[in-house]
């Protein structure tokens, strides 16, 4: 019997804040990124994921801290596990820093993808559960809880400034151009040969250089670009079938497969999470 389940929702009254809960045993996330900060905790079981050059383990009492654009995956380390996540738009963090009277010219980075912090793990679970079943007009309470938790989270575990991954290809003109082509033509049926020709190098040289600089091969980067646009179109109210065609998939089932592999939910679940 398939007992795996996941749910995604946006927190009504708190723009830029969404939540996720799941029980997985067999589901394995493909490598992907988020535009938002992703913070969460394990309720039971053990999850393993690769992030920032190392394999990580997250257990109950630990806090998962993923920065925007951190490339990561995820799967069970031993049997079923349950976990809860909160996704925060960078603007939410910026506003929280401004409200606290701190400099907001730059945004912080979490220092490590997993930390042991039972107090914050409990806060994450409580906030996630509280927003899962709204009790009515409770924006004041939820906003207060969020700001309290964010202040503790940032003061204990964040430093530095927000930037793209160090493997973003900024130091290589050819890779920057390849990324531009993929960002603009993600819906096209590009071959590696065509992309290499755009960059004036061989297929093998581009594949090796792109993977080294960006942290993923060109086809995975194209998938990321497609899914990013798919999320935008779904949020705008477009039907999944039309979104699939718009981002380059032959049908809705192919979009659903890629979307769930990256985010743990289907496009329909993502759309249903809108307030």
TIFI-247545 format. One record per residue: residue number from 1; residue in one letter; z, y, x of N, C-alpha, C in turn. Coordinates in Angstrom, 3 decimals, padded with zeros to 6 digits. Atoms other than C-alpha are relative to their C-alpha. Layout:
BEGIN
NUM_a_Z_Y_X_Z_Y_X_Z_Y_X
...
***
This chain:
BEGIN
1_x_000.000_-001.200_000.841_000.000_000.000_000.000_000.000_001.250_000.876
2_x_000.084_-001.242_-000.765_-000.921_003.453_001.286_001.084_000.959_-000.481
3_x_-001.098_-000.904_000.356_002.251_005.535_001.299_-000.102_001.326_000.734
4_x_000.166_-001.265_-000.706_000.863_008.384_003.372_-000.266_001.109_-001.005
5_x_000.152_-001.125_000.921_001.023_011.769_001.705_000.161_001.297_000.766
6_x_-000.128_-001.321_-000.617_000.663_015.437_002.598_-000.173_001.061_-001.071
7_x_000.112_-001.118_000.935_000.972_018.770_000.842_-000.005_001.297_000.774
8_x_000.111_-001.322_-000.626_000.024_022.325_001.793_000.124_001.052_-001.089
9_x_-000.115_-001.078_000.974_001.006_025.528_000.008_000.242_001.328_000.706
10_x_-000.279_-001.337_-000.485_001.095_029.269_000.567_001.213_000.550_-000.723
11_x_-001.265_-000.481_000.563_004.396_031.016_000.000_-000.265_001.258_-000.813
12_x_000.257_-001.132_000.890_004.092_033.302_-002.988_000.924_001.160_000.340
13_x_-000.768_-001.199_-000.306_005.190_036.833_-002.206_000.128_000.293_001.476
14_x_-000.070_-000.200_-001.441_005.024_036.377_001.571_-001.398_-000.181_000.592
15_x_001.361_000.073_-000.529_001.522_037.193_002.788_000.015_-000.509_001.433
16_x_000.113_000.507_-001.359_000.502_035.286_005.883_000.958_-001.127_000.333
17_x_-000.942_001.100_-000.218_003.087_032.518_005.428_-000.415_-001.186_-000.872
18_x_000.315_001.209_000.748_002.172_028.957_004.412_000.800_-001.163_000.560
19_x_-000.841_001.140_-000.374_003.900_025.587_004.567_-000.745_-001.315_-000.206
20_x_000.620_001.318_000.026_003.047_021.923_004.992_001.098_-001.047_000.116
21_x_-000.903_001.136_-000.166_004.900_018.652_004.533_-000.829_-001.275_-000.065
22_x_000.794_001.217_-000.041_003.707_015.134_005.242_000.848_-001.200_000.396
23_x_-000.489_001.281_-000.496_004.604_011.496_005.684_-001.227_-000.767_000.476
24_x_001.132_000.709_-000.583_002.176_009.751_008.027_000.474_-001.197_000.815
25_x_-000.234_001.150_-000.865_002.060_006.383_009.709_-001.254_-000.336_000.795
26_x_001.261_000.361_-000.663_-001.599_005.733_010.488_-000.882_001.206_000.306
27_x_000.867_-001.160_-000.200_-003.139_009.203_010.308_000.126_000.536_001.427
28_x_000.026_-000.553_-001.349_-004.179_010.528_013.712_-000.809_001.282_-000.025
29_x_000.691_-001.284_-000.004_-005.045_014.209_014.044_-001.021_000.070_001.131
30_x_000.937_-000.330_-001.067_-008.167_015.132_015.951_000.500_001.254_000.714
31_x_-000.425_-001.195_-000.734_-007.729_017.835_018.585_-000.521_001.236_-000.728
32_x_000.360_-001.181_000.778_-007.724_021.187_016.854_000.915_001.158_000.380
33_x_-000.831_-001.183_-000.218_-006.271_024.693_016.895_000.275_000.669_-001.344
34_x_-000.291_-000.837_001.167_-004.754_027.117_014.391_-000.118_001.465_000.409
35_x_-000.016_-001.440_-000.244_-005.245_030.845_014.099_001.428_000.538_-000.057
36_x_-001.370_-000.438_000.201_-001.548_031.067_013.199_000.939_-000.653_001.016
37_x_-001.083_000.733_-000.628_001.706_030.190_014.880_000.335_-001.183_-000.918
38_x_-000.411_001.171_000.776_002.732_026.679_013.772_001.356_-000.461_000.513
39_x_-001.344_000.414_-000.401_006.443_025.859_013.835_000.495_-001.026_-001.014
40_x_-000.432_001.040_000.920_008.044_022.762_012.390_001.034_-000.917_000.607
41_x_-000.996_000.959_-000.469_010.413_019.856_012.714_-000.221_-001.344_-000.658
42_x_000.101_001.364_000.498_010.590_016.113_012.201_001.219_-000.306_-000.866
43_x_-001.108_000.408_000.859_012.681_014.863_009.281_000.449_-001.422_000.324
44_x_-000.336_001.375_-000.367_012.509_011.199_010.279_-001.147_-000.580_000.808
45_x_001.021_000.601_-000.842_010.661_009.039_012.783_-000.270_000.822_001.244
46_x_000.364_-000.670_-001.253_008.933_010.196_015.960_-001.496_000.285_000.003
47_x_001.402_-000.393_-000.149_005.669_012.092_016.428_-000.303_000.251_001.471
48_x_000.460_-000.352_-001.337_003.713_012.341_019.655_-001.262_000.837_-000.125
49_x_001.205_-000.830_000.025_001.118_014.984_020.398_-000.260_000.551_001.397
50_x_000.408_-000.578_-001.281_-000.811_016.381_023.332_-000.189_001.498_-000.191
51_x_000.101_-001.453_000.101_-000.486_020.120_023.901_000.320_000.619_001.347
52_x_-000.209_-000.738_-001.249_-000.734_022.452_026.903_000.149_-000.921_001.204
53_x_000.088_000.814_-001.199_-001.582_019.764_029.402_000.940_-001.170_000.092
54_x_-000.939_001.110_-000.077_001.077_017.196_028.520_000.189_-000.697_-001.328
55_x_-000.315_000.755_001.205_002.042_014.497_026.032_001.437_000.305_-000.407
56_x_-001.310_-000.433_000.483_004.995_015.537_023.879_000.545_-000.973_-001.038
57_x_-000.676_000.767_001.036_007.532_013.726_021.696_000.851_000.944_-000.829
58_x_-000.855_-000.797_000.869_009.148_015.370_018.688_000.799_-000.939_-000.900
59_x_-000.939_000.828_000.739_012.191_013.826_016.993_000.830_000.875_-000.929
60_x_-000.905_-000.807_000.821_014.675_014.905_014.322_000.930_000.834_000.881
61_x_-000.818_-000.903_-000.793_016.594_017.912_015.635_-000.783_000.799_001.016
62_x_000.850_-000.778_-000.904_013.683_019.157_017.724_-000.872_000.939_-000.815
63_x_000.860_-000.984_000.647_011.432_022.112_016.921_-001.357_000.002_000.694
64_x_001.378_-000.040_-000.497_007.646_022.036_017.323_-000.448_001.458_000.011
65_x_000.384_-001.405_-000.161_006.278_025.370_018.625_-001.422_000.081_000.546
66_x_001.405_-000.056_-000.391_002.506_025.751_018.694_-000.497_001.431_-000.152
67_x_000.533_-001.360_000.030_000.972_029.117_019.596_-001.398_000.024_-000.615
68_x_001.386_-000.110_000.434_-002.257_030.401_018.047_-000.948_-000.418_001.118
69_x_001.033_000.486_-000.919_-005.224_028.708_019.733_000.471_-001.089_000.965
70_x_-000.427_001.161_-000.782_-003.090_025.983_021.367_-000.758_-001.231_-000.488
71_x_000.734_001.214_000.345_-005.294_022.889_021.425_000.983_-001.162_-000.042
72_x_-000.964_001.083_000.144_-003.316_019.900_020.122_-000.509_-001.050_-000.971
73_x_000.301_001.062_000.953_-003.472_016.631_018.207_001.318_-000.493_-000.579
74_x_-001.270_000.506_000.512_-000.780_014.389_016.699_-000.154_-001.355_-000.658
75_x_-000.007_001.320_000.621_000.095_010.888_015.565_001.419_-000.566_000.081
76_x_-001.289_000.674_-000.055_002.998_008.534_015.020_000.223_-000.606_001.374
77_x_-000.368_000.669_-001.245_004.836_007.326_018.098_000.564_-001.387_-000.262
78_x_-000.602_001.294_000.314_006.511_004.430_016.298_000.257_-000.079_-001.497
79_x_-000.174_000.121_001.446_005.984_003.693_012.609_-000.180_001.314_-000.726
80_x_000.181_-001.192_000.827_006.124_006.256_009.832_000.902_001.139_000.454
81_x_-000.822_-001.179_-000.266_007.363_009.785_010.353_-000.248_001.038_-001.084
82_x_000.096_-001.111_000.949_008.025_012.756_008.086_000.243_001.305_000.752
83_x_-000.231_-001.288_-000.652_007.731_016.360_009.144_-000.389_001.151_-000.906
84_x_000.263_-001.216_000.767_007.568_019.899_007.826_-000.400_001.124_000.958
85_x_000.514_-001.084_-000.836_005.681_022.903_009.191_-000.007_001.310_-000.779
86_x_000.214_-001.342_000.525_005.579_026.658_008.628_-001.076_000.651_000.854
87_x_001.076_-000.692_-000.710_002.408_028.575_009.561_000.151_001.502_-000.210
88_x_-000.263_-001.439_000.030_002.795_032.263_010.423_-001.180_000.763_000.590
89_x_001.047_-000.869_-000.514_-000.043_034.735_010.730_000.597_000.906_001.083
90_x_-000.534_-000.899_-001.036_000.349_036.795_013.948_000.486_001.338_-000.539
91_x_-000.431_-001.271_000.582_000.647_039.886_011.734_001.422_-000.089_-000.535
92_x_-001.369_000.185_000.493_003.850_038.423_010.239_000.996_000.154_001.142
93_x_-000.867_-000.099_-001.174_005.373_038.091_013.709_000.042_001.440_000.503
94_x_000.059_-001.389_-000.451_004.202_041.569_014.684_000.867_000.898_-000.872
95_x_-000.800_-000.824_000.917_005.810_043.094_011.587_001.488_-000.270_000.185
96_x_-001.399_000.336_-000.213_009.053_041.216_012.222_000.543_000.674_001.252
97_x_-000.418_-000.668_-001.225_009.202_042.595_015.763_000.151_001.502_-000.217
98_x_-000.073_-001.439_000.270_008.502_046.111_014.528_001.244_000.336_-000.824
99_x_-001.185_-000.227_000.821_011.230_045.835_011.892_001.284_-000.096_000.816
100_x_-001.179_000.165_-000.855_013.658_044.742_014.616_000.108_001.098_001.045
101_x_-000.033_-001.103_-000.943_012.824_047.869_016.610_-000.480_-000.366_001.385
102_x_000.498_000.440_-001.297_011.130_045.952_019.401_-001.467_000.389_000.167
103_x_001.389_-000.336_-000.291_007.827_046.679_021.110_-000.926_-001.004_-000.663
104_x_000.954_000.902_000.637_004.873_045.262_019.218_-001.418_000.248_000.532
105_x_001.321_-000.162_-000.607_002.051_046.215_021.584_-000.616_-001.354_000.316
106_x_000.478_001.352_-000.271_001.801_042.520_022.405_000.869_-000.977_-000.766
107_x_-000.719_001.019_000.746_002.898_039.328_020.721_000.496_-001.099_000.927
108_x_-000.598_001.001_-000.891_005.090_036.595_022.183_-000.691_-001.350_-000.071
109_x_000.422_001.394_-000.045_004.208_033.070_023.199_001.242_-000.871_000.068
110_x_-001.066_000.980_-000.184_006.499_030.111_022.760_-000.178_-000.650_001.370
111_x_000.062_000.460_-001.382_007.380_028.820_026.217_-000.393_-001.466_000.131
112_x_000.274_001.428_-000.090_007.118_025.100_025.483_-000.266_-000.544_-001.399
113_x_000.380_000.472_001.339_005.633_023.049_022.608_001.105_-000.696_-000.791
114_x_-001.102_000.671_000.699_008.876_021.176_021.795_001.319_000.392_000.657
115_x_-001.336_-000.290_-000.513_012.517_022.224_022.156_001.027_-000.716_-000.870
116_x_-001.116_000.562_000.759_015.813_020.677_021.092_000.835_001.153_-000.521
117_x_-000.768_-001.083_000.605_017.427_023.105_018.655_000.324_-000.429_-001.432
118_x_-000.344_000.575_001.294_019.214_021.416_015.756_000.233_001.065_-001.069
119_x_-000.248_-001.074_000.975_020.233_024.695_014.116_-001.317_000.528_-000.571
120_x_001.287_-000.495_000.479_016.670_026.005_013.940_-000.792_-001.088_-000.720
121_x_000.660_001.105_000.702_015.365_022.567_012.936_000.498_-000.073_-001.446
122_x_-000.570_000.014_001.350_017.738_022.658_009.957_-000.510_001.189_-000.816
123_x_000.521_-001.169_000.708_016.601_026.205_009.079_-001.452_-000.232_-000.431
124_x_001.398_000.257_000.324_012.940_025.149_009.207_-000.135_-000.928_-001.201
125_x_000.034_000.939_001.122_013.545_022.200_006.897_000.425_000.680_-001.298
126_x_-000.533_-000.648_001.197_015.586_024.295_004.467_-000.984_001.023_-000.562
127_x_000.960_-001.002_000.466_013.038_027.125_004.312_-001.220_-000.677_-000.603
128_x_001.174_000.718_000.498_010.136_024.709_003.875_000.280_-000.611_-001.369
129_x_-000.346_000.626_001.278_011.888_022.800_001.083_000.190_001.053_-001.089
130_x_-000.283_-001.057_000.994_012.987_026.027_-000.618_-001.283_000.580_-000.563
131_x_001.254_-000.572_000.480_009.409_027.308_-000.836_-000.865_-001.027_-000.722
132_x_000.803_001.059_000.637_008.049_023.940_-001.985_000.207_-000.028_-001.506
133_x_-000.315_-000.011_001.429_009.754_024.279_-005.360_000.558_001.366_-000.384
134_x_-000.447_-001.361_000.322_009.881_027.990_-006.304_000.934_000.020_-001.204
135_x_-000.992_-000.100_001.066_012.802_028.964_-008.505_-000.193_001.252_-000.848
136_x_000.233_-001.223_000.758_011.260_032.116_-009.905_-000.248_001.157_000.942
137_x_000.214_-001.172_-000.853_011.045_035.677_-008.554_001.040_000.032_001.129
138_x_-000.986_000.105_-001.074_012.744_034.999_-005.226_-000.542_000.497_001.339
139_x_000.589_-000.516_-001.226_010.691_036.959_-002.714_001.051_000.630_000.908
140_x_-001.035_-000.661_-000.797_013.733_038.963_-001.601_000.782_-001.016_000.824
141_x_-000.758_001.033_-000.712_015.675_035.820_-000.706_-000.841_-000.657_001.086
142_x_000.844_000.699_-000.960_012.747_034.098_001.007_-000.344_000.889_001.192
143_x_000.320_-000.917_-001.086_011.812_037.178_003.020_001.206_000.179_000.927
144_x_-001.216_-000.138_-000.806_015.412_037.569_004.171_000.219_-001.236_000.864
145_x_-000.157_001.244_-000.757_015.618_033.917_005.196_-001.025_-000.091_001.133
146_x_001.053_000.084_-001.000_012.311_034.140_007.022_000.293_000.911_001.185
147_x_-000.274_-000.948_-001.080_013.251_037.241_009.025_001.181_-000.458_000.851
148_x_-001.157_000.506_-000.739_016.610_035.730_009.975_-000.418_-001.138_000.939
149_x_000.442_001.122_-000.818_014.968_032.534_011.210_-000.959_000.418_001.097
150_x_000.959_-000.470_-000.997_012.152_034.333_012.984_000.703_000.684_001.166
151_x_-000.716_-000.708_-001.069_014.568_036.512_014.918_000.644_-001.005_000.965
152_x_-000.616_001.020_-000.842_016.450_033.449_016.173_-001.061_-000.776_000.774
153_x_001.080_000.771_-000.627_013.230_031.581_016.915_-000.587_000.742_001.190
154_x_000.640_-000.781_-001.055_011.710_034.381_018.971_000.968_000.323_001.137
155_x_-000.946_-000.353_-001.052_014.866_035.346_020.823_000.351_-001.197_000.873
156_x_-000.395_001.189_-000.766_015.598_031.770_021.898_-001.162_-000.655_000.755
157_x_001.044_000.879_-000.520_012.192_030.292_022.596_-001.340_000.672_000.305
158_x_001.273_-000.668_-000.240_009.503_032.958_023.065_000.091_000.959_001.171
159_x_000.098_-000.946_-001.120_008.371_035.042_026.006_-001.474_000.258_000.255
160_x_001.387_-000.260_-000.356_005.219_036.556_027.451_-000.736_000.710_-001.121
161_x_000.828_-000.667_000.986_002.345_037.899_025.412_-001.064_-000.941_-000.529
162_x_000.999_000.841_000.642_-000.096_036.350_022.985_-001.360_000.183_000.662
163_x_001.337_-000.012_-000.571_-003.390_035.443_024.548_-000.681_-001.278_-000.422
164_x_000.696_001.251_000.256_-006.048_032.819_024.109_000.409_-001.011_001.051
165_x_-000.320_001.061_-000.948_-005.607_029.494_025.837_-000.535_000.340_001.376
166_x_000.529_-000.249_-001.335_-005.957_029.712_029.637_-001.309_-000.735_000.251
167_x_001.264_000.712_-000.123_-008.837_027.281_029.169_-001.002_000.538_-001.018
168_x_000.874_-000.567_001.027_-010.864_029.693_027.070_-001.365_000.405_000.544
169_x_001.317_-000.280_-000.546_-013.814_030.139_029.411_-000.243_001.453_000.320
170_x_000.208_-001.422_-000.235_-013.225_033.846_029.963_-000.509_000.292_001.400
171_x_000.400_-000.264_-001.371_-013.897_033.490_033.676_-001.407_-000.450_000.336
172_x_001.321_000.557_-000.279_-017.342_031.956_033.326_-001.011_000.556_-000.984
173_x_000.994_-000.642_000.864_-020.329_033.873_031.990_-000.762_-001.021_-000.829
174_x_000.765_001.019_000.717_-022.246_030.708_031.057_000.803_-000.587_-001.151
175_x_-000.836_000.563_001.061_-019.332_029.299_029.069_000.241_001.023_-001.096
176_x_-000.157_-001.049_001.014_-018.720_032.626_027.338_-001.238_000.073_-000.883
177_x_001.235_-000.074_000.779_-022.352_032.677_026.288_-000.155_-001.228_-000.887
178_x_000.081_001.225_000.802_-022.249_029.047_025.130_000.919_000.088_-001.211
179_x_-000.923_-000.172_001.122_-019.209_029.839_023.004_-000.556_000.972_-001.026
180_x_000.594_-000.972_000.930_-020.984_032.842_021.518_-001.084_-000.659_-000.845
181_x_001.061_000.704_000.727_-023.967_030.668_020.586_000.612_-000.922_-001.051
182_x_-000.626_000.937_000.932_-021.714_028.051_018.982_000.723_000.728_-001.129
183_x_-000.683_-000.770_001.033_-019.667_030.668_017.129_-000.982_000.575_-001.018
184_x_000.994_-000.613_000.881_-022.846_032.195_015.695_-000.892_-001.021_-000.686
185_x_000.949_000.982_000.520_-024.901_029.029_015.115_000.665_-001.342_-000.307
186_x_-000.743_001.240_000.233_-022.228_026.482_014.171_-000.609_-000.863_-001.113
187_x_000.592_000.763_001.103_-024.172_025.480_011.035_-001.340_-000.627_000.375
188_x_001.298_000.527_-000.432_-027.332_024.679_013.005_000.162_-001.377_000.638
189_x_-000.003_001.329_-000.631_-028.258_021.236_014.338_-000.417_000.163_001.454
190_x_000.293_-000.254_-001.410_-028.101_022.289_017.994_000.163_-001.272_000.820
191_x_-000.172_001.090_-000.953_-028.641_019.738_020.731_000.650_000.557_001.262
192_x_-000.581_-000.434_-001.267_-026.845_019.830_024.064_-001.085_000.597_000.892
193_x_001.108_-000.528_-000.782_-030.245_020.384_025.671_-000.350_001.426_-000.379
194_x_000.292_-001.360_000.455_-030.897_023.462_023.527_001.098_000.967_000.456
195_x_-001.104_-000.868_-000.416_-027.442_024.863_024.281_-000.056_000.251_001.500
196_x_000.103_-000.149_-001.449_-027.897_024.225_028.000_-001.145_000.937_000.371
197_x_001.143_-000.879_-000.269_-031.290_025.938_027.896_000.367_001.449_-000.257
198_x_-000.485_-001.357_000.277_-029.644_028.995_026.315_000.767_000.551_001.202
199_x_-000.883_-000.420_-001.089_-027.269_029.073_029.291_-000.660_-000.099_001.372
200_x_000.714_000.091_-001.265_-029.866_028.345_031.979_000.576_-001.002_000.973
201_x_-000.525_001.043_-000.885_-028.276_025.160_033.317_-000.285_-001.369_-000.593
202_x_000.248_001.354_000.478_-028.548_021.394_033.016_001.029_-000.405_-001.047
203_x_-000.936_000.487_001.020_-026.927_019.475_030.172_001.309_-000.481_000.627
204_x_-001.193_000.549_-000.634_-024.524_017.671_032.484_000.882_001.111_000.560
205_x_-000.774_-001.096_-000.588_-023.496_020.874_034.278_000.725_000.790_-001.082
206_x_-000.642_-000.753_001.077_-022.812_022.688_030.995_001.133_-000.813_-000.628
207_x_-001.013_000.846_000.614_-020.921_019.741_029.518_001.264_-000.036_000.858
208_x_-001.144_000.079_-000.905_-018.682_019.453_032.568_000.737_001.336_000.085
209_x_-000.604_-001.316_-000.151_-018.098_023.202_032.944_000.683_000.448_-001.286
210_x_-000.556_-000.412_001.290_-017.527_023.857_029.232_001.300_-000.745_-000.281
211_x_-001.189_000.813_000.265_-015.040_020.997_028.902_001.155_000.418_000.897
212_x_-001.039_-000.422_-000.928_-013.151_022.126_031.996_000.586_001.344_-000.389
213_x_-000.454_-001.363_000.276_-012.948_025.777_030.941_000.642_000.147_-001.380
214_x_-000.454_-000.192_001.382_-012.402_025.429_027.182_001.027_-001.042_-000.412
215_x_-000.946_001.042_000.353_-010.428_022.188_027.095_-000.533_-000.990_-001.005
216_x_000.656_000.919_000.928_-012.874_020.425_024.770_-001.505_000.095_000.228
217_x_001.458_-000.057_-000.172_-016.605_019.533_024.838_-000.644_000.895_-001.054
218_x_000.659_-000.916_000.947_-019.161_021.726_023.048_-000.021_-000.491_-001.438
219_x_000.068_000.487_001.389_-019.450_019.442_020.001_001.342_000.162_-000.707
220_x_-001.319_-000.190_000.608_-015.672_019.622_019.423_000.236_001.481_-000.295
221_x_-000.131_-001.441_000.234_-015.789_023.419_019.771_-000.802_000.400_-001.238
222_x_000.813_-000.294_001.188_-018.593_023.514_017.178_000.734_-000.443_-001.268
223_x_-000.773_000.466_001.149_-016.447_021.439_014.815_001.102_000.987_-000.329
224_x_-001.052_-000.983_000.221_-013.599_023.913_015.295_-000.558_001.250_-000.665
225_x_000.613_-001.186_000.593_-015.941_026.818_014.500_-000.385_-000.252_-001.460
226_x_000.355_000.334_001.381_-017.204_025.035_011.381_001.226_-000.016_-000.903
227_x_-001.198_000.105_000.822_-013.705_024.312_010.132_000.670_001.356_-000.204
228_x_-000.559_-001.347_000.149_-012.543_027.864_010.779_-000.745_000.765_-001.089
229_x_000.792_-000.661_001.041_-015.400_029.188_008.642_000.233_-000.668_-001.350
230_x_-000.261_000.703_001.256_-014.756_026.486_006.035_001.298_000.486_-000.634
231_x_-001.269_-000.503_000.535_-011.153_027.648_005.672_-000.181_001.393_-000.604
232_x_000.224_-001.353_000.500_-012.323_031.244_005.255_-000.719_-000.029_-001.349
233_x_000.774_000.083_001.242_-014.843_030.305_002.548_000.819_-000.615_-001.130
234_x_-000.849_000.603_001.021_-012.369_028.088_000.714_001.015_001.006_-000.524
235_x_-000.949_-001.035_000.412_-009.847_030.933_000.677_-000.674_001.048_-000.883
236_x_000.747_-000.978_000.794_-012.574_033.159_-000.772_-000.394_-000.558_-001.361
237_x_000.265_000.586_001.306_-012.906_030.731_-003.696_-001.257_-000.825_-000.102
238_x_001.207_000.808_000.025_-016.049_028.863_-002.700_000.344_-001.473_-000.254
239_x_-000.209_001.420_000.284_-016.380_025.275_-003.950_-000.219_-000.822_001.269
240_x_000.158_000.813_-001.210_-015.987_022.561_-001.286_-001.422_-000.471_000.259
241_x_001.373_000.479_-000.201_-019.522_021.259_-001.866_-000.883_001.084_000.599
242_x_000.815_-001.094_-000.538_-021.086_024.664_-001.224_000.474_000.400_001.387
243_x_-000.533_-000.294_-001.328_-018.776_025.233_001.737_-000.552_-000.992_001.017
244_x_000.523_001.030_-000.903_-019.895_021.937_003.279_-001.422_000.345_000.446
245_x_001.382_-000.357_-000.336_-023.536_023.041_003.110_-000.053_001.251_000.870
246_x_000.025_-001.275_-000.724_-022.741_026.519_004.404_000.389_-000.150_001.458
247_x_-000.463_000.141_-001.381_-021.017_025.260_007.556_-000.723_-001.104_000.762
248_x_000.843_000.914_-000.752_-023.575_022.597_008.425_000.214_-001.479_-000.225
249_x_-000.188_001.417_000.284_-022.362_019.312_006.915_-000.957_-000.456_-001.087
250_x_001.015_000.483_000.934_-024.759_017.129_004.969_000.542_-000.145_-001.413
251_x_-000.583_000.085_001.336_-022.327_016.674_002.078_001.504_000.256_000.078
252_x_-001.423_-000.336_000.079_-018.778_017.305_000.920_000.878_-001.052_000.668
253_x_-000.825_001.057_-000.584_-017.483_013.924_002.123_000.137_000.165_001.506
254_x_-000.074_-000.223_-001.446_-018.332_014.791_005.728_000.943_001.159_000.328
255_x_-000.946_-001.103_-000.183_-016.486_018.115_005.433_001.427_-000.501_-000.203
256_x_-001.340_000.502_000.302_-013.499_016.338_003.884_000.540_-000.845_001.146
257_x_-000.424_000.862_-001.105_-013.372_013.770_006.692_000.444_000.829_001.198
258_x_-000.335_-000.834_-001.150_-013.395_016.421_009.434_001.216_000.883_-000.285
259_x_-001.080_-000.904_000.375_-011.026_018.748_007.566_001.334_-000.739_000.024
260_x_-001.248_000.764_000.030_-008.423_016.052_006.978_000.398_-000.481_001.394
261_x_-000.320_000.428_-001.364_-008.686_014.790_010.551_000.670_001.109_000.789
262_x_-000.561_-001.133_-000.741_-007.865_018.273_011.838_001.300_000.506_-000.600
263_x_-001.113_-000.702_000.636_-005.357_019.555_009.267_000.918_-000.880_-000.843
264_x_-000.871_000.902_000.742_-003.932_016.504_007.493_-000.102_000.108_-001.508
265_x_000.207_-000.177_001.433_-005.131_017.647_004.051_-001.491_000.110_-000.271
266_x_001.393_-000.145_000.388_-008.408_017.740_002.137_-000.298_001.465_-000.338
267_x_000.321_-001.364_000.437_-010.308_020.953_001.310_000.559_000.316_-001.385
268_x_-000.553_-000.222_001.330_-009.171_020.482_-002.301_001.478_000.309_000.044
269_x_-001.430_-000.298_-000.160_-005.516_020.391_-001.248_000.208_001.378_000.587
270_x_-000.105_-001.320_-000.621_-006.054_023.464_000.898_-000.233_001.080_-001.046
271_x_000.303_-000.979_001.049_-007.602_025.340_-002.039_001.117_000.052_-001.027
272_x_-001.077_000.050_000.999_-004.848_024.181_-004.397_001.253_000.708_000.492
273_x_-001.174_-000.660_-000.546_-002.280_025.723_-002.030_-000.008_001.500_-000.150
274_x_000.028_-001.449_000.188_-003.425_029.230_-002.875_000.986_000.408_-001.086
275_x_-000.943_-000.450_001.022_-000.773_031.211_-004.781_-000.730_000.503_-001.227
***
